């Protein structure tokens, strides 16, 4: 099995719901989250203040899990967050560990 990094971009309004969903997922030992700004979104998806700022406020979640868990995790998120603007991508993890 290989590790995969999943990056999720969530509208700020969904931050707690997404966090709770991820924390309840088997195989997620830990994750990180950080406030971020999304650029390049279609103008009709932005609020008026976001159009003025030129970006949408979002939360970026990152977690590493083994590749066998990816289909179930993405399916679960799709069912819970369909149409909510949650975006994702996956990236192979070449190496990981902890410096002790």
N, C-alpha and C positions, 0 to 999 in steps of 0.2 A: 504494500500500500504506500501511496505517496501523500505527502501533506499538500494541502491547497490553501492559499490565502483567499478569503472572500472579503471583498470590499463592498460595503453597502452605503448608499447615499440616501438619506432619509430627510424629508421635510421636518423642520424643527417641531412642528405640532405632533408628529408621530414618534418623537424620540423615545419617550417612556414605553410606549406600546412595543416598539421594535426591540428595545433593550430587554423588556420582559420576555418577549418571544424567543430571543436568542439565549437568554439565561436558562430557559426551560428546555432547551434543545440538548438531546444526548450528544456527547462527544465534543461539547464546547467547554473546555476547561477554563479558559479566560478569553477576554476580548478587550479591545480598546475602543474608545469613542472620543471624538474631538469635533468642536464646532468648525464648520468650513463654509466656503462660499461657492456656489455653482454658477458657472458662466456658460453662455452659449445656448441656454434654453430658449425655446420659442417664446416670443413676447406674450402670446395669449395665455401662457401658463403662469405668468408672473403677476403679482399684485402691482398696484400703481407705485407703491414705495420701492418695490424691487426693480421695477422698470427704471425709476429715477436713479437708483443705486447702480444698476447695471449687473446685478447678480441676485441670486436667491440664497437666503440663509438656509443651511442644512446641517445635519450631523453625519459625520463619516464614522462608520463602524468597521473594524477590522478584526477578523478572527481566523485562526488556523485550525483546520480539522483534516482528517484523512479523506481521501477522494471518494471512498465508498459511502460517505455520509452526505455528499453534496446533493445528489438527486432528491433525497427525502427532505433535506433542509430547504432547498429551493422550492420544492413543491408546497411545503408547509407555508413558507413566506408568501408564495403566489396566492394561495387560497385565502390567507388572512389579509393581505394588503393589495389585492387586485384593484387597480384604478387609483391608487393612493400616491403615485409618483415615486415609489421606492425603486431605486436603480441599483444594479449590482454588476460586478464582474469577478471572475476568478483568475488566479495566477498561480502557477506551480511554485512551490517552495523548494529551492535548491538545497538549502541547509538551514538548520535552526538549532537552538539550544540555549543554555543558560551559562553565563560565565560564573564559575564558582571559585 
